[in-house]
């Protein structure tokens, strides 16, 4: 006889008067009543598994959607690639609009910004300490000029030789660096003052003029090296200093100039890294490798999805293995439970009409001809074919044939995938497939709902909710029935107790007569 802890305050002892194992008897009585509940729970479990299967397939379709997007993009089929014979000297890249071509380049001079530097100056806390004979007040003007010599921006600077230092000069100039397109710095270890332009090329010029004290021209003696390496003075009303243009030769046309070291010509971007010792050859051609990778990745993911769908459609249903009840699980090991449940949930989507329709729509999107195309109208024409019937429609890629088609007519191959037609029949296979895939994912969401949503109004979601309500109502009835059984045994215990008392009294009476 066991202790019933149904109430935290009232502990009940069953069968003390009768000697009956009341808990065991009630458990057996209620077992028959539990069978409808267990059937409902098994039905719910099958629906939950089916919902999981649909959602897993929907997730697999989402994984395919990235590859489906790639075959809709023109850039993946019409992109160009550029190769440099000396990539460490001249780097190249090509825009999709660049034509196939070969270029020969030589770089005579790299573009550079303006670089001015002072003579070596002695250390000192102030300008007066650094430069002997400097006026008490010094000032200068910096003008930024365009390529025609017109003043674009100018600013005057005034300093006290007794209180300001070269560090103050640097700070004041750099406060206007964006406006002047110029930066200054002073290296105390080298004892030199530097001015550098922020932009390369000769389109921006500078005029630096002392207005009082000759700080720039006499005391700092700002200079620069011209294109020949000759040291030249950088200050004065008549002196304009500029950065350097890149100078290069392209296909025999010499003396070409550019403000920067990256120039774009005919859709090809050339980046000059070094002065060339010998001509560099650049070839621009269609990026066939990229197109092939795009197609093969799509085919691989499509085949993975098709395999998963076919497995579910043809999976055998194990009717002899219904979902386990809680009492059945208690009698099995974890391994036995896993093996049983695997069989119990197999074949839930066998010959499923929705999946069958979705598979047919996805196949049709890829295998139906694209109407109105002058060149390629079907995938098999570029080397993409379906396998034997037993493969269920898997695609195979003849890479040699695909490469040949891309080399012959890249625009035609691109149109086969990416053309936006007026209707489905005239749209490219990539466009059609993406539409079919989105439709398939929406259909699965409508059937099985979306995970982690507060309210699931999908057909499966409503069925599961209905079963949950029925299970809850059935459990409540079982509780009431169990309570009724125990109430009867309580009454029985009371009757037996009364009978025992009477028997004891009679025994005492008869004992007194003897």
HELIX and SHEET records of a PDB file:
HELIX    1   1 UNK A   22  UNK A   70  1                                  49    
HELIX    2   2 UNK A   75  UNK A   78  1                                   4    
HELIX    3   3 UNK A  127  UNK A  130  1                                   4    
HELIX    4   4 UNK A  166  UNK A  174  1                                   9    
HELIX    5   5 UNK A  177  UNK A  180  1                                   4    
HELIX    6   6 UNK A  215  UNK A  220  3                                   6    
HELIX    7   7 UNK A  288  UNK A  314  1                                  27    
HELIX    8   8 UNK A  326  UNK A  330  1                                   5    
HELIX    9   9 UNK A  334  UNK A  344  1                                  11    
HELIX   10  10 UNK A  353  UNK A  367  1                                  15    
HELIX   11  11 UNK A  379  UNK A  382  5                                   4    
HELIX   12  12 UNK A  389  UNK A  391  5                                   3    
HELIX   13  13 UNK A  399  UNK A  408  1                                  10    
HELIX   14  14 UNK A  410  UNK A  418  1                                   9    
HELIX   15  15 UNK A  424  UNK A  426  5                                   3    
HELIX   16  16 UNK A  429  UNK A  448  1                                  20    
HELIX   17  17 UNK A  459  UNK A  513  1                                  55    
SHEET    1   A 2 UNK A   3  UNK A   4  0                                        
SHEET    2   A 2 UNK A  12  UNK A  13 -1                                        
SHEET    1   B 5 UNK A  80  UNK A  84  0                                        
SHEET    2   B 5 UNK A 280  UNK A 286 -1                                        
SHEET    3   B 5 UNK A 101  UNK A 109 -1                                        
SHEET    4   B 5 UNK A 246  UNK A 250 -1                                        
SHEET    5   B 5 UNK A 253  UNK A 258 -1                                        
SHEET    1   C 3 UNK A  90  UNK A  94  0                                        
SHEET    2   C 3 UNK A 268  UNK A 272 -1                                        
SHEET    3   C 3 UNK A 262  UNK A 265 -1                                        
SHEET    1   D 3 UNK A 113  UNK A 117  0                                        
SHEET    2   D 3 UNK A 192  UNK A 200 -1                                        
SHEET    3   D 3 UNK A 182  UNK A 187 -1                                        
SHEET    1   E 4 UNK A 151  UNK A 160  0                                        
SHEET    2   E 4 UNK A 137  UNK A 145 -1                                        
SHEET    3   E 4 UNK A 205  UNK A 212 -1                                        
SHEET    4   E 4 UNK A 241  UNK A 242 -1                                        
SHEET    1   F 2 UNK A 223  UNK A 225  0                                        
SHEET    2   F 2 UNK A 231  UNK A 233 -1                                        
SHEET    1   G 2 UNK A 384  UNK A 386  0                                        
SHEET    2   G 2 UNK A 395  UNK A 397 -1                                        
END                                                                             
